Protein backbone atom coordinates (compact mmCIF):
# COMPACT_ATOMS: atom_id res chain seq x y z
CA UNK A 1 0.00 0.00 0.00
CA UNK A 2 1.11 3.57 -0.65
CA UNK A 3 1.93 5.54 2.48
CA UNK A 4 -0.46 8.47 2.96
CA UNK A 5 2.27 10.96 3.75
CA UNK A 6 5.90 11.08 4.71
CA UNK A 7 5.61 14.05 7.05
CA UNK A 8 2.71 14.48 9.40
CA UNK A 9 2.22 17.92 10.97
CA UNK A 10 4.36 16.95 13.98
CA UNK A 11 7.02 15.26 11.87
CA UNK A 12 7.09 18.22 9.52
CA UNK A 13 7.67 20.61 12.40
CA UNK A 14 10.52 18.43 13.69
CA UNK A 15 12.02 18.11 10.21
CA UNK A 16 11.93 21.86 9.65
CA UNK A 17 13.53 22.41 13.06
CA UNK A 18 16.40 20.12 12.04
CA UNK A 19 16.67 21.84 8.66
CA UNK A 20 15.83 18.59 6.87
CA UNK A 21 13.05 19.95 4.67
CA UNK A 22 13.43 23.68 5.02
CA UNK A 23 10.71 26.15 4.03
CA UNK A 24 13.30 28.88 3.55
CA UNK A 25 13.91 30.53 0.15
CA UNK A 26 16.36 28.68 -2.07
CA UNK A 27 18.19 29.28 -5.34
CA UNK A 28 15.68 28.47 -8.05
CA UNK A 29 16.15 27.51 -11.67
CA UNK A 30 14.42 29.62 -14.27
CA UNK A 31 10.77 28.52 -14.48
CA UNK A 32 9.47 26.85 -17.59
CA UNK A 33 8.02 29.53 -19.89
CA UNK A 34 4.26 29.79 -19.57
CA UNK A 35 2.20 28.73 -22.58
CA UNK A 36 0.60 31.47 -24.61
CA UNK A 37 -2.85 30.29 -23.52
CA UNK A 38 -3.00 29.49 -19.79
CA UNK A 39 -5.44 26.65 -19.08
CA UNK A 40 -7.98 27.06 -16.30
CA UNK A 41 -6.42 26.45 -12.89
CA UNK A 42 -7.20 23.08 -11.34
CA UNK A 43 -7.55 23.19 -7.53
CA UNK A 44 -4.34 22.03 -5.81
CA UNK A 45 -6.14 19.29 -3.90
CA UNK A 46 -7.52 17.99 -7.16
CA UNK A 47 -4.04 18.10 -8.77
CA UNK A 48 -2.60 16.03 -5.93
CA UNK A 49 -5.46 13.55 -5.95
CA UNK A 50 -5.03 13.08 -9.69
CA UNK A 51 -1.27 12.54 -9.24
CA UNK A 52 -1.89 9.92 -6.56
CA UNK A 53 -4.49 8.11 -8.64
CA UNK A 54 -2.27 8.13 -11.73
CA UNK A 55 0.84 6.83 -9.96
CA UNK A 56 -1.05 4.20 -7.99
CA UNK A 57 -2.52 2.94 -11.24
CA UNK A 58 0.83 2.85 -13.03
CA UNK A 59 2.79 1.18 -10.22
CA UNK A 60 -0.04 -1.28 -9.64
CA UNK A 61 -0.01 -2.48 -13.25
CA UNK A 62 0.34 -6.19 -14.00
CA UNK A 63 3.80 -5.66 -15.54
CA UNK A 64 5.11 -4.57 -12.13
CA UNK A 65 3.50 -7.39 -10.14
CA UNK A 66 6.93 -8.69 -9.08
CA UNK A 67 8.73 -5.33 -8.95
CA UNK A 68 9.58 -3.26 -5.89
CA UNK A 69 9.00 0.48 -6.26
CA UNK A 70 10.10 3.33 -4.03
CA UNK A 71 8.81 6.80 -4.88
CA UNK A 72 8.91 10.08 -3.00
CA UNK A 73 7.89 13.53 -4.29
CA UNK A 74 8.34 16.56 -2.02
CA UNK A 75 7.63 20.27 -2.28
CA UNK A 76 10.62 21.43 -0.19
CA UNK A 77 9.61 25.06 0.25
CA UNK A 78 6.30 24.13 1.86
CA UNK A 79 7.61 20.94 3.47
CA UNK A 80 4.81 19.06 1.74
CA UNK A 81 4.85 15.46 0.53
CA UNK A 82 2.96 15.05 -2.74
CA UNK A 83 3.41 11.30 -3.10
CA UNK A 84 5.15 8.52 -1.17
CA UNK A 85 5.50 4.78 -1.63
CA UNK A 86 8.00 2.62 0.27
CA UNK A 87 9.93 5.82 0.93
CA UNK A 88 11.85 4.44 3.92
CA UNK A 89 12.71 1.06 2.36
CA UNK A 90 16.18 0.26 1.07
CA UNK A 91 16.82 -0.15 -2.65
CA UNK A 92 19.82 -0.86 -4.83
CA UNK A 93 20.29 2.66 -6.23
CA UNK A 94 22.69 1.91 -9.11
CA UNK A 95 24.10 5.25 -10.30
CA UNK A 96 21.74 7.25 -8.10
CA UNK A 97 24.60 6.66 -5.64
CA UNK A 98 26.41 9.37 -7.60
CA UNK A 99 23.95 11.94 -6.25
CA UNK A 100 25.31 11.24 -2.78
CA UNK A 101 28.96 11.13 -3.88
CA UNK A 102 28.84 14.42 -5.77
CA UNK A 103 26.88 16.23 -3.06
CA UNK A 104 29.22 15.10 -0.28
CA UNK A 105 32.33 15.86 -2.36
CA UNK A 106 31.09 19.36 -3.18
CA UNK A 107 30.20 20.01 0.47
CA UNK A 108 33.35 18.56 1.99
CA UNK A 109 35.97 19.57 -0.57
CA UNK A 110 34.53 22.72 -2.14
CA UNK A 111 34.02 23.59 -5.80
CA UNK A 112 37.58 24.89 -6.24
CA UNK A 113 39.29 21.76 -4.90
CA UNK A 114 42.05 20.40 -7.13
CA UNK A 115 44.08 17.19 -7.07
CA UNK A 116 47.88 17.33 -6.92
CA UNK A 117 50.38 15.08 -8.66
CA UNK A 118 54.02 15.42 -7.66
CA UNK A 119 57.22 14.25 -9.32
CA UNK A 120 60.00 13.44 -6.85
CA UNK A 121 63.67 12.67 -7.40
CA UNK A 122 65.06 9.72 -5.47
CA UNK A 123 68.58 10.62 -6.50
CA UNK A 124 70.67 13.64 -7.29
CA UNK A 125 70.17 16.07 -10.16
CA UNK A 126 73.41 17.26 -11.75
CA UNK A 127 73.58 19.24 -14.92
CA UNK A 128 70.95 17.60 -17.16
CA UNK A 129 70.89 14.19 -15.45
CA UNK A 130 68.65 12.80 -12.70
CA UNK A 131 70.91 10.09 -11.30
CA UNK A 132 68.20 7.90 -9.77
CA UNK A 133 64.50 7.23 -10.12
CA UNK A 134 61.70 9.61 -11.02
CA UNK A 135 58.96 9.01 -8.46
CA UNK A 136 55.34 9.85 -9.24
CA UNK A 137 53.08 10.61 -6.28
CA UNK A 138 49.44 10.50 -7.30
CA UNK A 139 46.38 11.50 -5.31
CA UNK A 140 43.60 10.57 -7.72
CA UNK A 141 43.65 13.22 -10.46
CA UNK A 142 40.49 12.48 -12.51
CA UNK A 143 41.39 14.72 -15.44
CA UNK A 144 44.08 12.73 -17.26
CA UNK A 145 41.63 11.62 -19.95
CA UNK A 146 40.46 12.15 -23.49
CA UNK A 147 36.98 12.80 -22.09
CA UNK A 148 38.12 15.65 -19.88
CA UNK A 149 40.69 17.35 -22.11
CA UNK A 150 40.29 15.88 -25.59
CA UNK A 151 43.73 14.30 -25.20
CA UNK A 152 44.80 12.38 -22.10
CA UNK A 153 48.45 13.06 -22.90
CA UNK A 154 48.14 16.82 -22.31
CA UNK A 155 48.82 16.76 -18.53
CA UNK A 156 51.55 14.13 -19.01
CA UNK A 157 53.32 16.23 -21.62
CA UNK A 158 52.97 19.17 -19.23
CA UNK A 159 54.83 17.19 -16.56
CA UNK A 160 57.54 16.37 -19.08
CA UNK A 161 57.78 20.03 -20.09
CA UNK A 162 58.24 20.99 -16.44
CA UNK A 163 61.15 18.56 -16.11
CA UNK A 164 62.75 19.99 -19.25
CA UNK A 165 62.33 23.46 -17.80
CA UNK A 166 64.47 22.26 -14.88
CA UNK A 167 67.10 21.19 -17.37
CA UNK A 168 66.58 17.41 -17.01
CA UNK A 169 67.28 15.44 -20.18
CA UNK A 170 68.22 12.01 -18.84
CA UNK A 171 66.99 9.77 -16.00
CA UNK A 172 69.37 6.95 -15.13
CA UNK A 173 66.82 4.98 -13.13
CA UNK A 174 63.15 4.22 -13.66
CA UNK A 175 59.81 6.02 -13.56
CA UNK A 176 58.03 4.56 -10.54
CA UNK A 177 54.97 5.18 -8.40
CA UNK A 178 55.51 6.67 -4.95
CA UNK A 179 53.27 6.12 -1.96
CA UNK A 180 49.91 4.40 -1.65
CA UNK A 181 47.27 7.12 -1.42
CA UNK A 182 44.37 4.71 -2.10
CA UNK A 183 45.18 1.47 -0.25
CA UNK A 184 43.15 -1.68 -0.78
CA UNK A 185 41.46 -3.15 -3.82
CA UNK A 186 41.36 -1.27 -7.12
CA UNK A 187 37.79 -2.56 -7.63
CA UNK A 188 34.82 -1.48 -5.55
CA UNK A 189 33.30 -3.63 -2.82
CA UNK A 190 30.59 -5.75 -4.42
CA UNK A 191 31.63 -5.23 -8.04
CA UNK A 192 30.89 -8.34 -10.07
CA UNK A 193 33.65 -10.13 -11.94
CA UNK A 194 31.72 -9.85 -15.21
CA UNK A 195 31.94 -6.05 -14.97
CA UNK A 196 35.71 -5.90 -14.76
CA UNK A 197 36.34 -6.51 -18.48
CA UNK A 198 34.32 -3.43 -19.47
CA UNK A 199 35.30 0.22 -19.31
CA UNK A 200 32.50 1.00 -16.84
CA UNK A 201 34.09 -1.52 -14.44
CA UNK A 202 37.73 -0.51 -14.96
CA UNK A 203 39.85 -0.55 -11.78
CA UNK A 204 41.01 2.72 -10.22
CA UNK A 205 43.98 3.84 -8.16
CA UNK A 206 45.78 7.02 -7.18
CA UNK A 207 47.24 7.23 -10.71
CA UNK A 208 44.62 6.83 -13.43
CA UNK A 209 45.01 7.14 -17.19
CA UNK A 210 42.00 7.88 -19.40
CA UNK A 211 39.40 6.71 -16.87
CA UNK A 212 40.96 3.24 -16.84
CA UNK A 213 40.84 2.19 -20.49
CA UNK A 214 42.32 2.67 -23.96
CA UNK A 215 40.10 3.29 -26.97
CA UNK A 216 41.01 1.08 -29.93
CA UNK A 217 39.78 2.84 -33.08
CA UNK A 218 39.14 0.40 -35.93
CA UNK A 219 39.21 1.37 -39.61
CA UNK A 220 38.12 -1.14 -42.26
CA UNK A 221 39.96 -1.58 -45.55
CA UNK A 222 38.57 -0.90 -49.01
CA UNK A 223 38.03 -4.48 -50.17
CA UNK A 224 36.88 -7.80 -48.80
CA UNK A 225 39.65 -9.56 -46.93
CA UNK A 226 41.66 -6.41 -46.25
CA UNK A 227 42.98 -6.17 -42.69
CA UNK A 228 41.32 -3.71 -40.34
CA UNK A 229 43.62 -0.95 -39.15
CA UNK A 230 43.82 -0.01 -35.47
CA UNK A 231 44.81 3.17 -33.66
CA UNK A 232 45.09 3.62 -29.90
CA UNK A 233 43.92 6.58 -27.83
CA UNK A 234 45.85 7.37 -25.72
CA UNK A 235 48.63 6.21 -28.08
CA UNK A 236 50.40 4.09 -25.47
CA UNK A 237 50.59 0.37 -26.43
CA UNK A 238 52.42 -0.36 -23.18
CA UNK A 239 49.31 0.61 -21.19
CA UNK A 240 47.40 -2.47 -22.39
CA UNK A 241 48.04 -6.09 -23.26
CA UNK A 242 49.38 -6.82 -26.74
CA UNK A 243 46.65 -6.81 -29.39
CA UNK A 244 46.22 -9.81 -31.69
CA UNK A 245 44.29 -8.25 -34.58
CA UNK A 246 42.31 -10.88 -36.51
CA UNK A 247 39.68 -8.48 -37.84
CA UNK A 248 38.79 -8.53 -41.53
CA UNK A 249 37.00 -6.27 -43.97
CA UNK A 250 33.85 -7.35 -45.84
CA UNK A 251 31.45 -5.65 -48.20
CA UNK A 252 27.72 -6.12 -47.83
CA UNK A 253 27.52 -7.53 -51.35
CA UNK A 254 29.77 -10.48 -50.49
CA UNK A 255 26.95 -12.75 -49.41
CA UNK A 256 23.69 -12.85 -47.56
CA UNK A 257 25.33 -14.43 -44.51
CA UNK A 258 25.43 -12.57 -41.22
CA UNK A 259 28.48 -10.50 -40.46
CA UNK A 260 30.68 -11.81 -37.68
CA UNK A 261 30.27 -9.52 -34.72
CA UNK A 262 33.38 -7.72 -33.49
CA UNK A 263 34.57 -9.02 -30.14
CA UNK A 264 37.61 -8.78 -27.91
CA UNK A 265 38.71 -11.51 -25.51
CA UNK A 266 41.82 -12.04 -23.43
CA UNK A 267 43.90 -15.07 -24.41
CA UNK A 268 45.25 -16.24 -21.06
CA UNK A 269 48.01 -18.29 -22.71
CA UNK A 270 49.50 -15.41 -24.69
CA UNK A 271 48.21 -12.69 -22.34
CA UNK A 272 47.01 -10.76 -25.39
CA UNK A 273 43.72 -9.19 -26.42
CA UNK A 274 42.36 -11.06 -29.43
CA UNK A 275 40.16 -9.05 -31.78
CA UNK A 276 37.89 -11.05 -34.08
CA UNK A 277 35.00 -10.24 -36.39
CA UNK A 278 34.27 -8.26 -39.52
CA UNK A 279 33.85 -4.59 -40.38
CA UNK A 280 32.12 -3.17 -43.44
CA UNK A 281 34.49 -1.70 -46.02
CA UNK A 282 35.20 1.96 -45.28
CA UNK A 283 33.55 1.84 -41.85
CA UNK A 284 35.03 2.71 -38.46
CA UNK A 285 34.28 1.44 -34.98
CA UNK A 286 35.74 1.69 -31.49
CA UNK A 287 36.23 -0.84 -28.73
CA UNK A 288 37.57 -0.17 -25.24
CA UNK A 289 40.31 -2.21 -23.59
CA UNK A 290 40.61 -1.96 -19.82
CA UNK A 291 43.89 -1.23 -18.05
CA UNK A 292 44.50 -4.04 -15.57
CA UNK A 293 46.97 -2.03 -13.48
CA UNK A 294 45.94 1.65 -13.30
CA UNK A 295 49.28 2.85 -11.90
CA UNK A 296 51.23 0.87 -14.49
CA UNK A 297 49.21 2.32 -17.39
CA UNK A 298 49.75 5.88 -16.12
CA UNK A 299 53.50 5.34 -15.71
CA UNK A 300 53.76 3.87 -19.21
CA UNK A 301 52.01 6.96 -20.61
CA UNK A 302 54.31 9.28 -18.64
CA UNK A 303 57.38 7.48 -20.01
CA UNK A 304 55.95 7.98 -23.50
CA UNK A 305 55.42 11.69 -22.77
CA UNK A 306 59.01 12.01 -21.51
CA UNK A 307 60.31 10.38 -24.69
CA UNK A 308 58.17 12.74 -26.78
CA UNK A 309 59.93 15.66 -25.07
CA UNK A 310 63.40 14.23 -25.55
CA UNK A 311 63.95 12.98 -22.01
CA UNK A 312 65.66 9.58 -21.93
CA UNK A 313 64.73 7.04 -19.24
CA UNK A 314 67.39 4.36 -18.93
CA UNK A 315 65.64 2.05 -16.43
CA UNK A 316 62.24 0.36 -16.60
CA UNK A 317 59.68 -1.49 -14.55
CA UNK A 318 56.51 -0.62 -12.64
CA UNK A 319 57.56 -1.45 -9.08
CA UNK A 320 56.57 0.93 -6.30
CA UNK A 321 59.51 3.16 -5.44
CA UNK A 322 61.18 3.96 -2.15
CA UNK A 323 61.10 7.30 -0.34
CA UNK A 324 61.84 10.26 -2.60
CA UNK A 325 64.18 13.02 -1.49
CA UNK A 326 62.86 16.15 -3.17
CA UNK A 327 59.91 17.45 -5.15
CA UNK A 328 60.71 18.48 -8.70
CA UNK A 329 57.23 19.29 -10.01
CA UNK A 330 53.74 19.78 -8.54
CA UNK A 331 50.84 19.66 -10.98
CA UNK A 332 47.28 20.78 -10.18
CA UNK A 333 44.31 19.13 -11.87
CA UNK A 334 41.00 20.48 -13.11
CA UNK A 335 38.88 21.90 -10.29
CA UNK A 336 36.01 19.89 -8.84
CA UNK A 337 33.51 22.31 -10.44
CA UNK A 338 34.87 21.20 -13.84
CA UNK A 339 34.90 17.52 -12.93
CA UNK A 340 31.29 17.27 -11.68
CA UNK A 341 29.64 17.52 -15.14
CA UNK A 342 32.15 14.96 -16.48
CA UNK A 343 31.08 12.68 -13.64
CA UNK A 344 27.31 13.14 -13.48
CA UNK A 345 26.14 13.75 -17.05
CA UNK A 346 27.65 10.56 -18.58
CA UNK A 347 27.49 8.68 -15.24
CA UNK A 348 31.22 7.91 -15.19
CA UNK A 349 31.95 5.22 -12.59
CA UNK A 350 35.70 5.67 -12.24
CA UNK A 351 35.36 9.34 -11.34
CA UNK A 352 32.95 8.26 -8.62
CA UNK A 353 35.58 5.96 -7.17
CA UNK A 354 38.24 8.67 -7.31
CA UNK A 355 35.93 11.07 -5.45
CA UNK A 356 35.07 8.33 -2.94
CA UNK A 357 38.72 7.72 -2.04
CA UNK A 358 39.68 11.39 -2.30
CA UNK A 359 37.10 12.26 0.36
CA UNK A 360 38.67 9.66 2.62
CA UNK A 361 42.22 10.84 1.96
CA UNK A 362 41.49 14.53 2.41
CA UNK A 363 39.24 14.20 5.47
CA UNK A 364 40.83 11.31 7.37
CA UNK A 365 44.35 11.05 5.97
CA UNK A 366 43.71 7.48 4.76
CA UNK A 367 42.22 7.01 1.30
CA UNK A 368 40.59 3.66 2.01
CA UNK A 369 37.01 2.57 1.35
CA UNK A 370 36.34 2.21 5.08
CA UNK A 371 37.45 5.79 5.71
CA UNK A 372 35.30 7.00 2.82
CA UNK A 373 32.21 5.33 4.31
CA UNK A 374 32.85 7.10 7.61
CA UNK A 375 32.97 10.48 5.82
CA UNK A 376 29.72 9.66 3.99
CA UNK A 377 27.89 8.62 7.11
CA UNK A 378 28.91 11.73 9.06
CA UNK A 379 27.72 14.02 6.31
CA UNK A 380 24.44 12.18 5.70
CA UNK A 381 23.73 12.22 9.41
CA UNK A 382 24.39 15.98 9.48
CA UNK A 383 21.79 16.38 6.72
CA UNK A 384 19.22 14.52 8.82
CA UNK A 385 19.24 11.22 6.94
CA UNK A 386 18.38 8.21 9.09
CA UNK A 387 21.19 5.79 9.85
CA UNK A 388 19.04 2.93 8.60
CA UNK A 389 18.38 4.72 5.30
CA UNK A 390 21.58 3.74 3.47
CA UNK A 391 24.42 1.23 3.12
CA UNK A 392 27.47 2.73 1.39
CA UNK A 393 29.96 0.47 -0.35
CA UNK A 394 31.36 2.54 -3.23
CA UNK A 395 31.14 5.96 -4.82
CA UNK A 396 29.75 5.03 -8.22
CA UNK A 397 26.79 2.75 -7.51
CA UNK A 398 28.26 -0.16 -9.46
CA UNK A 399 28.24 -2.21 -6.25
CA UNK A 400 25.16 -4.36 -5.72
CA UNK A 401 25.78 -3.91 -1.98
CA UNK A 402 24.90 -0.23 -2.02
CA UNK A 403 21.45 0.41 -0.52
CA UNK A 404 19.57 3.67 -0.15
CA UNK A 405 16.03 4.81 0.54
CA UNK A 406 14.08 7.44 -1.42
CA UNK A 407 13.97 9.45 1.83
CA UNK A 408 17.77 9.59 1.96
CA UNK A 409 18.02 10.74 -1.65
CA UNK A 410 15.45 13.48 -1.01
CA UNK A 411 17.41 14.62 2.07
CA UNK A 412 20.51 14.97 -0.10
CA UNK A 413 18.66 16.79 -2.88
CA UNK A 414 17.16 19.19 -0.35
CA UNK A 415 20.50 19.81 1.37
CA UNK A 416 22.00 20.76 -1.98
CA UNK A 417 18.96 22.94 -2.79
CA UNK A 418 19.83 25.01 0.27
CA UNK A 419 23.57 25.03 -0.45
CA UNK A 420 25.45 27.98 -1.98
CA UNK A 421 26.76 25.41 -4.47
CA UNK A 422 23.27 24.51 -5.70
CA UNK A 423 23.61 26.22 -9.11
CA UNK A 424 26.72 24.13 -9.86
CA UNK A 425 25.18 20.90 -8.60
CA UNK A 426 21.94 21.52 -10.50
CA UNK A 427 23.71 22.38 -13.76
CA UNK A 428 25.99 19.32 -13.52
CA UNK A 429 23.07 16.87 -13.57
CA UNK A 430 21.76 15.41 -16.84
CA UNK A 431 18.96 17.50 -18.38
CA UNK A 432 15.93 15.79 -19.91
CA UNK A 433 15.95 15.93 -23.69
CA UNK A 434 19.20 17.93 -23.71
CA UNK A 435 22.29 16.10 -22.45
CA UNK A 436 23.74 13.31 -20.35
CA UNK A 437 22.00 10.01 -19.78
CA UNK A 438 18.50 11.49 -20.27
CA UNK A 439 19.23 13.42 -23.46
CA UNK A 440 16.85 11.16 -25.46
CA UNK A 441 14.13 11.00 -22.83
CA UNK A 442 11.07 13.23 -22.33
CA UNK A 443 11.67 15.15 -25.58
CA UNK A 444 8.81 17.32 -26.71
CA UNK A 445 7.21 17.41 -23.26
CA UNK A 446 7.00 19.92 -20.43
CA UNK A 447 9.87 18.01 -18.75
CA UNK A 448 12.34 18.62 -21.60
CA UNK A 449 14.95 21.20 -20.65
CA UNK A 450 13.32 21.28 -17.22
CA UNK A 451 14.10 18.06 -15.35
CA UNK A 452 17.63 17.83 -13.93
CA UNK A 453 18.02 14.26 -12.68
CA UNK A 454 20.37 11.31 -12.29
CA UNK A 455 19.67 7.92 -13.78
CA UNK A 456 20.78 4.54 -12.46
CA UNK A 457 21.00 1.18 -14.20
CA UNK A 458 22.02 -2.28 -13.06
CA UNK A 459 20.44 -5.62 -13.84
CA UNK A 460 17.08 -5.49 -12.08
CA UNK A 461 17.66 -1.96 -10.73
CA UNK A 462 16.60 1.30 -12.37
CA UNK A 463 16.32 4.77 -10.87
CA UNK A 464 15.70 8.42 -11.66
CA UNK A 465 15.95 11.15 -9.02
CA UNK A 466 16.38 14.89 -9.11
CA UNK A 467 14.62 18.21 -9.59
CA UNK A 468 11.62 19.31 -11.63
CA UNK A 469 10.01 22.74 -11.92
CA UNK A 470 6.20 22.88 -12.11
CA UNK A 471 4.27 24.93 -14.67
CA UNK A 472 3.92 27.72 -12.09
CA UNK A 473 7.60 27.79 -11.13
CA UNK A 474 7.65 25.58 -8.00
CA UNK A 475 10.81 23.47 -7.56
CA UNK A 476 10.01 19.87 -6.56
CA UNK A 477 12.27 17.03 -5.46
CA UNK A 478 11.53 13.51 -6.67
CA UNK A 479 13.05 10.07 -6.39
CA UNK A 480 11.97 6.88 -8.17
CA UNK A 481 13.74 3.60 -7.47
CA UNK A 482 12.66 0.28 -8.98
CA UNK A 483 14.21 -3.09 -8.08
CA UNK A 484 13.57 -6.71 -9.05
CA UNK A 485 11.63 -5.98 -12.23
CA UNK A 486 11.62 -8.45 -15.10
CA UNK A 487 10.10 -6.28 -17.83
CA UNK A 488 12.26 -4.24 -20.19
CA UNK A 489 14.07 -1.21 -18.80
CA UNK A 490 12.14 0.94 -21.28
CA UNK A 491 8.88 0.09 -19.49
CA UNK A 492 10.35 1.15 -16.14
CA UNK A 493 11.65 4.34 -17.71
CA UNK A 494 8.23 5.17 -19.09
CA UNK A 495 6.78 5.25 -15.59
CA UNK A 496 9.59 7.45 -14.23
CA UNK A 497 9.28 9.75 -17.23
CA UNK A 498 5.50 9.92 -16.86
CA UNK A 499 5.95 11.06 -13.26
CA UNK A 500 8.46 13.75 -14.20
CA UNK A 501 6.25 15.02 -17.05
CA UNK A 502 3.21 15.07 -14.79
CA UNK A 503 5.07 17.06 -12.13
CA UNK A 504 6.35 19.53 -14.74
CA UNK A 505 2.78 20.26 -15.86
CA UNK A 506 1.29 20.71 -12.38
CA UNK A 507 0.31 24.05 -10.83
CA UNK A 508 0.71 24.13 -7.06
CA UNK A 509 0.74 27.81 -6.16
CA UNK A 510 -2.28 28.76 -4.03
C-alpha positions, 0 to 999 in steps of 0.5 A, a space after each residue: 500500500 502507498 503511504 499516505 504521507 511522509 511528514 505528518 504535521 508533527 514530523 514536519 515541524 521536527 524536520 523543519 527544526 532540524 533543517 531537513 526539509 526547510 521552508 526557507 527561500 532557495 536558489 531556483 532555476 528559471 521557471 518553464 516559460 508559460 504557454 501562450 494560452 494558460 489553461 484554467 487552474 485546477 484546484 491544488 487538492 484535485 491536482 494532488 489527488 489526480 497525481 496519486 491516482 495516476 501513480 497508484 494505477 501505473 505502479 499497480 499495473 500487472 507488468 510490475 507485479 513482481 517489482 519493488 518500487 520506491 517513490 517520493 515527491 516533495 515540495 521542499 519550500 512548503 515541506 509538503 509530501 505530494 506522493 510517497 510509496 516505500 519511501 523508507 525502504 532500502 533499494 539498490 540505487 545503481 548510479 543514483 549513488 552518484 547523487 550522494 557522492 557528488 553532493 558530499 564531495 562538493 560540500 566537503 571539498 569545495 568547488 575549487 578543490 584540485 588534485 595534486 600530482 608530484 614528481 620526486 627525485 630519489 637521487 641527485 640532479 646534476 647538470 641535465 641528469 637525474 641520477 636515480 628514479 623519477 617518483 610519481 606521487 598521485 592523489 587521484 587526479 580524474 582529469 588525465 583523460 580524453 573525455 576531460 581534455 580531448 587528449 589524455 596526454 596533455 597533462 603528461 606532456 605538461 609534466 615532461 615540459 616541467 622537467 625539461 624546464 628544470 634542465 633534465 634530459 636524462 633519468 638513469 633509473 626508472 619512472 616509478 609510483 611513490 606512496 599508496 594514497 588509495 590502499 586496498 582493492 582497485 575494484 569497488 566492494 561488491 563489483 561483479 567479476 563480469 563487470 571488470 572486463 568493461 570500461 564502466 568496471 575498470 579498476 582505479 587507483 591514485 594514478 589513473 590514465 584515461 578513466 581506466 581504459 584505452 580506446 582502440 579505433 578500428 578502420 576497415 579496408 577498401 576491399 573484402 579480406 583487407 585487414 582492419 587498421 587499429 589506432 590507440 587513444 591514448 597512443 600508449 601500447 604499453 598501457 594495455 596487453 598486446 593486441 592480436 588483430 584478426 579483424 577482416 574487412 567485408 562488403 555487404 555484397 559479399 553474401 547474404 550471410 550474417 556479419 561476424 560480430 566484433 569481439 575482444 577476448 583475453 587469451 590467457 596463454 598469450 596474455 594478449 587481447 584477441 580481436 575477431 569479427 568483420 567490419 564493413 568496407 570503409 567503416 570505423 568502430 571503437 572498442 575499449 580495452 581496460 587497463 588491468 593495473 591503473 598505476 602501471 598504465 599511467 607510468 607507461 604513458 608518462 614514459 611515453 610523454 618524456 620520450 616525446 619531449 626528448 627525455 631519456 629514461 634508462 631504467 624500466 619497470 613498474 615497481 613501487 619506489 622507495 622514499 623520494 628526497 625532493 619534489 621536482 614538479 607539482 601539478 594541479 588538476 582540473 577543479 572539482 567544479 569542472 569535474 562534476 559535469 564529467 562525472 554526473 552527465 555521462 554517469 562515469 563510474 571511475 570518477 565516482 571511485 576517485 571522489 570516494 577515495 579522495 574524500 577519505 584521503 582529504 578528510 581522514 588522511 587514509 584514502 581507504 574505502 572504510 574511511 570514505 564510508 565514515 565520511 559519507 555517514 557523518 555528512 548524511 547524518 548531518 543532513 538529517 538522513 536516518 542511519 538505517 536509510 543507506 548502506 554505502 559500499 562505493 562511490 559510483 553505484 556499481 556495487 550491488 551492496 549499495 542500498 539507499 532509501 528514497 527518503 535519503 536521496 530526497 534529504 541529499 537533494 534538499 540539502 543541496 537545494 539550500 547550499 550555496 553550491 546549488 547552481 553548480 550541482 543543479 547544472 551538472 546533472 543530466 537535463 531531460 531531452 538535452 544532455 547526459 544520460 536522459 538526453 533522449 528521454 522526455 523530448 517534446 514534453 514539459 519536462 524537456 529542458 526542465 528536469 535535472 536528474 540522475 539515472 541509475 541502471 544495473 540488472 534489475 535496478 533502475 532509478 531516476 531522481 532529481 529536480 523538476 520545476 512545475 508549470 507555475 515555477 515551483 521546484 520539486 524534489 523527486 526520487 523513483 527507485 525500482 528493483 527486481 523488475 523483469 520487464 524491459 528497462 524501457 517500461 520502467 523508464 516510461 513510468 519514471 518519465 511519466 511522473 516527471 512530465 506530470 510534475 512539470 505540468 502541475 500548478 501548485 501555487 495557491 
